[in-house]
Amino acid sequence: MAKQRGWRIVLRIEDLDTPRVKPGAAEGVYRTLEALGLLWDEGPIVQSNDLEPYRRAMEKLAAAGKVYPSSQSRGEIDDAGARALSAPQEGARESVFPASSRPVVFPMQFESGGGEENWRFATPDEAVEFEDGFAGGQSHRPAETVGDFVVWTKRAQPSYQLAVVVDDARQGITHIVRGNDLLDSAARQRLLMPALGIVHPPSYLHLPLVRGEDGKRLAKRHGDTRIDSYLAAGVHPHRVIALLAKWSGLSGDAEAMTAEEFAREFDLSRVPKCDVVFTPRDDRWLKQKMVKGREV
């Protein structure tokens, strides 16, 4: 889509979830994208290099009475009878943080130091409606599904939800293409935007995920299915792109395809609405060495 529509592609490394960040992970991303021919126009921009824009955003939210510190744990919320619902990371769980647990008075100044408290956004009880360029019309009520969500963590870092809103605005992002597991997050992010004075939200396209045969998102539980592992084992990058093309509803008989060929043929209307299942047959197909005289 980016190549067809003349967009500038921004590569952003979102590395603020510190416990989950592995050394060398960003470098692996660069190598894999370059090997596949998926090149970017700007970046890489690394979030952890400069936290000041996020601090300024928190100061603005605090001055407007939109955020507050809270030391309550998820367990304490569960004990109070709140429901547990899916978090942005599929398979994890987070509790609904009800408005009744807010402090009587919100501080009007933000203190960014680490400690025992997260800062939460006072989620308004309203429907968030928007049109997704792939998934269609959306209506979500974050107040009922997650309640007051964390925007600044005990580690003295912004949460994912706040960081991406700040970065999308300051980096001039107009279109966001990502997995459909983040549709609910889009609703939270669209609540943060007007609170931060952002009047032109980006357009969204939430696309199908790749899942294992058990229906869960493709992960380590399904074995080593990382693209860089296939490339290291001798699978040609054009073979990987051909599989992506098949999953995207393009030429089903393509044995190998370049990124340029994929960009020319891609048609969003042909992408299936359902999630993709990666099967042992796909694994065997990738590992075939020679097909129709082409080295793959």
C-alpha positions as CSV (number, residue, x, y, z in Angstrom):
1,M,0.0,0.0,0.0
2,A,2.8,2.4,0.9
3,K,4.6,1.9,-2.4
4,Q,1.4,2.1,-4.4
5,R,0.1,5.2,-2.8
6,G,3.4,7.1,-2.5
7,W,3.5,7.1,1.3
8,R,6.7,7.7,3.3
9,I,7.5,4.7,5.4
10,V,8.7,5.5,9.0
11,L,10.5,2.8,10.9
12,R,10.0,3.2,14.6
13,I,11.5,0.9,17.2
14,E,9.1,0.7,20.2
15,D,11.3,-0.5,22.9
16,L,9.8,0.9,26.1
17,D,8.4,-2.3,27.4
18,T,11.8,-2.9,29.0
19,P,11.3,-6.4,30.5
20,R,10.4,-7.8,27.1
21,V,13.1,-6.1,25.1
22,K,15.9,-8.5,24.1
23,P,19.4,-7.4,23.3
24,G,20.0,-7.2,19.5
25,A,16.3,-7.4,18.7
26,A,16.3,-4.1,16.8
27,E,19.3,-5.1,14.8
28,G,17.5,-8.3,13.9
29,V,14.5,-6.3,12.6
30,Y,16.8,-4.2,10.4
31,R,18.5,-7.3,8.9
32,T,15.2,-9.1,8.2
33,L,13.5,-6.1,6.5
34,E,16.6,-5.4,4.4
35,A,16.9,-9.0,3.3
36,L,13.2,-9.0,2.2
37,G,13.6,-5.7,0.4
38,L,11.2,-4.0,2.7
39,L,13.0,-0.6,3.0
40,W,12.0,2.5,4.8
41,D,12.2,6.2,4.1
42,E,12.7,7.6,7.6
43,G,14.3,6.2,10.8
44,P,14.9,4.1,12.6
45,I,13.5,6.3,15.4
46,V,14.1,4.6,18.8
47,Q,11.6,5.6,21.5
48,S,13.9,5.0,24.4
49,N,16.4,7.6,23.1
50,D,14.3,10.5,24.2
51,L,11.5,10.4,26.8
52,E,11.0,14.2,27.0
53,P,8.1,14.3,24.4
54,Y,6.2,11.8,26.6
55,R,6.9,13.7,29.8
56,R,5.5,16.9,28.1
57,A,2.4,15.0,27.1
58,M,1.9,13.8,30.7
59,E,2.3,17.3,32.0
60,K,-0.4,18.5,29.6
61,L,-2.8,15.7,30.6
62,A,-2.1,16.4,34.3
63,A,-2.8,20.1,33.9
64,A,-6.1,19.3,32.3
65,G,-7.1,16.9,35.1
66,K,-7.1,13.8,32.8
67,V,-4.6,11.6,34.6
68,Y,-3.9,10.5,38.2
69,P,-1.4,8.3,40.0
70,S,-2.6,4.9,41.4
71,S,-0.9,2.2,43.4
72,Q,-3.7,-0.3,43.1
73,S,-2.6,-3.7,41.7
74,R,-4.6,-5.8,39.3
75,G,-5.1,-8.3,42.0
76,E,-6.7,-5.7,44.2
77,I,-9.1,-4.8,41.3
78,D,-10.0,-8.5,40.8
79,D,-10.7,-8.8,44.5
80,A,-13.1,-5.9,44.2
81,G,-15.1,-7.9,41.6
82,A,-13.9,-6.3,38.4
83,R,-13.9,-8.3,35.1
84,A,-10.7,-9.4,33.5
85,L,-10.4,-8.8,29.7
86,S,-7.8,-9.1,27.0
87,A,-4.9,-6.7,27.0
88,P,-3.1,-5.5,23.9
89,Q,-0.7,-8.5,24.1
90,E,-2.9,-11.4,23.1
91,G,-3.1,-14.0,25.8
92,A,-2.3,-11.6,28.6
93,R,-5.1,-10.4,30.9
94,E,-5.8,-7.0,32.5
95,S,-8.5,-6.0,34.9
96,V,-11.1,-3.3,34.2
97,F,-10.1,-0.4,36.4
98,P,-13.4,1.3,37.4
99,A,-14.1,5.0,37.7
100,S,-15.0,4.3,41.3
101,S,-11.4,3.7,42.1
102,R,-10.3,7.2,41.1
103,P,-9.0,9.6,43.8
104,V,-11.3,12.4,44.9
105,V,-8.8,15.0,43.8
106,F,-6.5,14.7,40.8
107,P,-3.0,16.2,41.0
108,M,-2.5,19.0,38.5
109,Q,1.2,18.4,38.2
110,F,2.9,15.3,36.8
111,E,5.8,13.7,38.7
112,S,7.7,11.3,36.4
113,G,10.0,9.6,38.9
114,G,9.7,5.8,39.4
115,G,8.0,4.4,42.5
116,E,5.0,2.4,43.5
117,E,2.5,4.2,41.4
118,N,1.3,4.0,37.8
119,W,-0.4,7.0,36.2
120,R,-3.8,6.2,34.7
121,F,-6.0,8.1,32.2
122,A,-9.5,8.9,33.4
123,T,-11.4,7.1,30.6
124,P,-14.6,8.8,29.7
125,D,-17.7,6.6,29.5
126,E,-18.4,7.1,25.8
127,A,-18.4,5.1,22.6
128,V,-15.4,5.5,20.3
129,E,-16.5,5.1,16.7
130,F,-14.3,5.2,13.6
131,E,-14.0,3.6,10.2
132,D,-11.2,1.2,9.7
133,G,-9.9,1.0,6.1
134,F,-10.0,-2.8,6.2
135,A,-12.0,-4.0,9.2
136,G,-14.9,-1.6,8.6
137,G,-16.9,0.4,11.0
138,Q,-15.8,0.2,14.7
139,S,-17.6,1.0,17.9
140,H,-15.7,0.4,21.2
141,R,-16.3,1.5,24.8
142,P,-12.9,1.4,26.6
143,A,-14.5,2.5,29.9
144,E,-16.3,-0.9,29.9
145,T,-13.5,-3.1,28.6
146,V,-10.4,-1.7,30.3
147,G,-11.5,1.3,32.4
148,D,-8.8,3.7,33.4
149,F,-5.7,2.5,31.6
150,V,-2.1,3.1,32.4
151,V,-0.3,5.8,30.5
152,W,2.9,6.1,32.6
153,T,4.4,3.2,34.4
154,K,6.2,2.6,37.7
155,R,9.4,2.2,35.7
156,A,9.3,6.0,34.9
157,Q,8.4,5.3,31.3
158,P,5.3,6.0,29.1
159,S,3.0,3.1,28.3
160,Y,2.6,1.8,24.8
161,Q,-0.8,3.6,24.5
162,L,0.6,7.0,25.3
163,A,3.9,6.7,23.4
164,V,2.4,5.7,20.1
165,V,-0.1,8.6,20.2
166,V,2.6,11.1,20.9
167,D,4.9,9.7,18.2
168,D,2.2,9.4,15.6
169,A,1.4,13.1,16.0
170,R,4.9,14.5,16.2
171,Q,6.2,12.3,13.3
172,G,3.3,13.2,11.0
173,I,1.9,9.7,10.7
174,T,-1.3,9.7,8.5
175,H,-1.9,6.0,8.0
176,I,-1.3,3.1,10.4
177,V,-1.3,-0.5,9.1
178,R,-1.1,-3.1,11.9
179,G,-2.6,-6.3,13.2
180,N,-6.2,-6.7,14.1
181,D,-5.3,-7.5,17.7
182,L,-4.8,-3.8,18.2
183,L,-8.3,-2.6,17.2
184,D,-9.3,-2.2,20.9
185,S,-6.1,-0.2,21.4
186,A,-7.0,2.1,18.6
187,A,-10.1,3.1,20.6
188,R,-8.0,4.0,23.7
189,Q,-5.6,6.0,21.5
190,R,-8.4,8.0,19.9
191,L,-9.5,9.0,23.4
192,L,-6.0,10.2,24.2
193,M,-5.8,12.3,21.1
194,P,-8.3,15.1,21.9
195,A,-7.0,15.2,25.5
196,L,-3.6,16.0,24.0
197,G,-5.0,18.6,21.5
198,I,-4.6,16.3,18.5
199,V,-7.4,17.2,16.1
200,H,-6.5,15.1,13.0
201,P,-6.3,11.4,14.0
202,P,-4.6,9.0,11.6
203,S,-6.4,6.5,9.4
204,Y,-6.2,2.9,10.4
205,L,-6.1,-0.4,8.6
206,H,-6.1,-3.4,10.9
207,L,-5.1,-6.6,9.0
208,P,-5.4,-10.3,9.8
209,L,-2.8,-12.0,12.0
210,V,-0.8,-15.1,11.2
211,R,-1.9,-17.9,13.6
212,G,-0.8,-21.4,14.4
213,E,-3.1,-24.4,13.8
214,D,-4.3,-24.1,17.4
215,G,-5.8,-20.7,16.6
216,K,-3.4,-18.7,18.7
217,R,-1.1,-16.0,17.3
218,L,2.0,-17.4,15.8
219,A,4.7,-17.5,18.5
220,K,7.4,-19.6,20.1
221,R,4.8,-22.2,21.2
222,H,4.6,-23.2,17.5
223,G,8.4,-23.7,17.1
224,D,10.9,-21.4,15.5
225,T,8.9,-19.7,12.8
226,R,10.9,-16.5,12.7
227,I,11.6,-15.1,9.3
228,D,15.3,-14.6,10.1
229,S,15.6,-18.3,11.1
230,Y,14.3,-19.4,7.7
231,L,16.7,-17.0,6.0
232,A,19.6,-18.4,8.1
233,A,18.6,-21.9,7.1
234,G,19.0,-21.0,3.4
235,V,15.4,-20.1,2.5
236,H,15.5,-17.4,-0.1
237,P,13.8,-14.1,0.8
238,H,11.8,-14.2,-2.5
239,R,10.3,-17.5,-1.3
240,V,9.1,-15.8,1.9
241,I,7.5,-13.0,-0.1
242,A,5.8,-15.5,-2.3
243,L,4.1,-17.1,0.7
244,L,3.0,-13.7,1.9
245,A,1.6,-13.1,-1.5
246,K,-0.4,-16.3,-1.4
247,W,-1.8,-15.4,2.1
248,S,-2.7,-11.9,0.7
249,G,-4.8,-13.4,-2.1
250,L,-2.4,-12.8,-4.9
251,S,-0.9,-15.2,-7.4
252,G,-1.3,-18.5,-5.7
253,D,1.1,-20.3,-8.0
254,A,4.1,-17.9,-7.5
255,E,7.1,-19.9,-6.4
256,A,9.2,-16.8,-5.7
257,M,8.5,-13.1,-5.7
258,T,10.5,-9.9,-5.1
259,A,9.3,-7.0,-2.9
260,E,8.9,-4.9,-6.1
261,E,6.7,-7.6,-7.7
262,F,4.6,-7.9,-4.6
263,A,4.1,-4.1,-4.4
264,R,2.9,-4.0,-8.0
265,E,0.4,-6.9,-7.6
266,F,-0.9,-6.1,-4.1
267,D,-4.6,-5.5,-4.0
268,L,-6.2,-4.8,-0.6
269,S,-9.6,-6.0,-1.7
270,R,-8.2,-9.5,-2.2
271,V,-6.8,-9.9,1.3
272,P,-8.9,-12.3,3.2
273,K,-10.9,-11.0,6.1
274,C,-10.1,-14.0,8.3
275,D,-6.7,-14.6,10.0
276,V,-4.1,-16.7,8.3
277,V,-3.1,-20.2,9.5
278,F,0.6,-21.2,9.2
279,T,0.6,-25.0,8.6
280,P,3.3,-27.6,8.4
281,R,2.7,-27.7,4.7
282,D,3.7,-24.0,4.6
283,D,6.8,-24.8,6.5
284,R,7.8,-27.6,4.0
285,W,6.9,-25.3,1.0
286,L,9.3,-22.6,2.3
287,K,12.1,-25.0,2.7
288,Q,12.0,-26.4,-0.9
289,K,15.3,-25.4,-2.5
290,M,14.7,-25.3,-6.3
291,V,11.4,-24.6,-8.0
292,K,10.9,-24.3,-11.8
293,G,14.6,-23.5,-12.4
294,R,14.7,-20.6,-9.9
295,E,16.9,-20.8,-6.9
296,V,14.7,-20.3,-3.8
